[in-house]
Amino acid sequence: MQTKLWEEDLPIEIALPPRLAIEFALGHGNSADIWQESRRLDPHEFVEHVRDAVTFYRVDGPMTRYGRVIWHGALVLVPVLVPESMAKIINENNHPQVLEALRNARWALQQWCGERYQFEMMSALMGYNYVSQWDPVVMFNMLQGMVERKKSDEQLLPNALDLQMPGGASVLAFMVGAAKRVGQWPEIPQASYERDSPLRNRMAGMLDMAGSGCTVHGVQVLRPAFACNAILEGLLAWIDNIHVAEQIVNWDIQPWKEDSSLLQLATDHIDGWIYSLPLRQYQLGTIGMKTVFERVDALSQGRLELIPPSNP
């Protein structure tokens, strides 16, 4: 990417390093420049730059007697498998019981990370049918808004997809938050059953209560992780869940739009139904995409060219 500097009314064009070019485009809300950058970089290098840029963000805070406070923030997601009967609580802004569950989850996550951390949370449980539609600018906008405690630009927000899933399969959603601390980048605590299990059970119980009017409960909460890692882990758990509901027989992958592809799953449904899951390469990374393909390949009879649908 090239940008212009002005000196004595004469434009000077400079070529920015890839990471800075992507950060510049994100800061200016310019998705087109990000995809333009993808055409001049190695695909793996480009994806890794974007994944870092939408996950970590640093901003100057107030001046104190000891110097300026510098906040280091990271986008943290908690994957959640919600029973089909409770799907109505997903993507619903200001649902009172979900809001209460997310407020409690925020404090639980802050205690889980440690006393030097602050946590911010979005005010809704966000479905994968919505998260998969975030381009890098939208994802960065979410992170920036929470770290700076300002409202995200609603004009950037996409519509959720209507994803058809097997009857009895859970729905993948995420708690979306930002961990921030002064002077150092946030870190995810090392995996520990004694430490992680109470957190996951507590958050699952709170969300179970949010679906109090439903007949079937059993929310499954996965371990919190940085955004792109959480999306991958959530997808893998969801694919396993779909396979339990209807056995996956074959699979295929079809290009869709920008960096998106459709993972098609043919199951043993009596009508031979094909389910489609959107995958975003910048969210999963090249290794993450490969991991998803290996998982469905291991569950099924292998890849088979399927008829691409017009819509997921």
ABEGO torsion letter per residue (X at the ends): XBBBBBBGGBBBBBBBBAAAAAAAAAAAGBAAAAAAAAAABBAAAAAAAAAAAAABBBBBBBBBAAEBBBBBBBBBBBBBBBBAAAAAABGBBGBAAAAAAAAAAAAAAAAAAEAABBBBBBABBBBAAAAAABBAAAAAAAAAAAAAGBBBBAAABBBBBBBBBBBGBBBBBBBBBBBBBBGBBBBBBBBBAAAAAAAAAAAAAAAAAAAAABABBGBBBBBBBBAAAAAAAAAAAAAAAAAAABBBABBBBBBBBEABBBBBBBBABAAGBBBBBBBBAAAAEAAAAAAAAAAAAAABAEBBBBBBBABX
